[in-house]
Amino acid sequence: MMKKMTYNFANRKVRIFLATDLLDHLTETYQTTHEGFIIADEKVPKHALDKLKNHYDIKHTIRIPSGDGSKSLSHYEAIIDVMVEKEFTKATTIFAVGGGMIADLCGFIASTYYRGVHLVHIPTTLLSMVDASIGGKTALNFQPYKNIIGTFYQPKAILIDPNLLDTLPKRHFNNGFAEIIKIALVKDAKFFDDLLHDRLILEDIITRAIELKGAIVEEDTFDKSVRHLLNYGHSIAHALESHYGTTYLHGECVAYGIKQMSEGKPYYKDLLTVLKRYQLDLDIPYKKEALFKHILHDKKRSKNILSIALVDEPGKGYIKDIAVETFIDYL
Ligand SMILES: NC(=O)c1ccc[n+]([C@@H]2O[C@H](COP(=O)([O-])OP(=O)(O)OC[C@H]3O[C@@H](n4cnc5c(N)ncnc54)[C@H](O)[C@@H]3O)[C@@H](O)[C@H]2O)c1
């Protein structure tokens, strides 16, 4: 059955459709008379793109090399070049088919081409289904700075077909669970308990994670207050990503970050159990002082104050402003 959710993110209506085999039932999802432009990760299976082409009026398709290196100004420029050359107008819908890299890159393109053309996300990684495609953050990297260029821009629709995960490598599948476990811990004790006891099927896990993120983004679309809750474990995660480059995946660093932030809390053992199920109970080695240098560049820092999310008991995340130098105690 097709699940349909509608969110209002700062007066932008975003429709989310979710079903196993969704790509075979596109008539029940988002419709448009626009000319379509597919921007897809090179690893997305061809049959997925064929199904989109059979349903929408697709004028052109391009494939993007996989990896975060494609979230760059040079790829941005190359794609805009194609759009100009193919004479795409304002009446264009970009279909972004891929993981978080594609979501961020296409979001930025859609938000800037003619000051905004329509965007539809078709996430193909678990991380993008539950996180990157939801909430309207777009980004490019500007070496060595990750996500330093970006806008807020909402897609018209997000089409989620869990079948697309069939070809996703296991490590990337597990990676998506870090953000799912995080949002359960921060917002929904029952969801955390369901994850702990492995009671839910994947489709329901994806749905619940989206509902929780959707509610937070509706309340704080532009990341000024409660949306900071989504950063639970992320100060450490981002520092690890800066320190290690691409050695560890984002979710793996987030998992490590939430583990560190949860040490000594009553749910710590349960957290380790869930992380272990998805091979996210990694020990990532580092020297405190070296990692702390990266914390000083945290986006959530303003002057000497760092805004961090904390969870004392599952479902009850809160935000606390701390003096940045005291964060070293969490490392
Ligand atoms: N905008 C946001 O709110 C937000 C949130 C979290 C992460 N992000 C961004 O998302 C990116 C990470 O996302 P990701 O983990 O999805 O990484 P990704 O997009 O790089 O995809 C991971 C890997 O899976 C491959 N892949 C994708 N779909 C596939 C499929 N169906 N079958 C086989 N292989 C497939 C890709 O080629 C890549 O090798 C980062 O750039 C991060 O900054 C953005």
The ligand as a Gaussian input file, in Angstrom:
#p B3LYP/6-31G(d) Opt

LIG

0 1
 N       21.059000      17.295000       3.591000
 C       21.036000      16.614000       4.706000
 O       20.194000      16.851000       5.590000
 C       22.023000      15.507000       4.918000
 C       21.892000      14.673000       6.031000
 C       22.812000      13.637000       6.170000
 C       23.829000      13.451000       5.236000
 N       23.916000      14.307000       4.173000
 C       24.953000      14.117000       3.161000
 O       24.705000      12.846000       2.537000
 C       25.922000      12.304000       2.050000
 C       26.010000      10.884000       2.506000
 O       24.892000      10.185000       2.012000
 P       24.939000       8.630000       1.676000
 O       25.425000       7.889000       2.851000
 O       23.636000       8.287000       1.085000
 O       26.140000       8.562000       0.637000
 P       26.248000       8.531000      -0.948000
 O       25.206000       9.325000      -1.600000
 O       27.657000       8.863000      -1.231000
 O       25.952000       6.981000      -1.269000
 C       26.721000       5.977000      -0.655000
 C       27.234000       4.945000      -1.668000
 O       26.149000       4.158000      -2.132000
 C       26.138000       4.138000      -3.566000
 N       24.737000       3.951000      -3.920000
 C       23.715000       4.828000      -3.769000
 N       22.547000       4.234000      -4.047000
 C       22.825000       2.951000      -4.400000
 C       22.042000       1.848000      -4.762000
 N       20.713000       1.888000      -4.767000
 N       22.679000       0.686000      -5.073000
 C       24.036000       0.599000      -5.002000
 N       24.831000       1.604000      -4.629000
 C       24.224000       2.775000      -4.327000
 C       26.784000       5.423000      -3.970000
 O       27.348000       5.345000      -5.264000
 C       27.872000       5.566000      -2.908000
 O       28.981000       4.781000      -3.255000
 C       27.023000      13.194000       2.577000
 O       27.447000      14.056000       1.542000
 C       26.345000      13.989000       3.697000
 O       26.953000      15.248000       3.883000
 C       23.038000      15.309000       3.987000

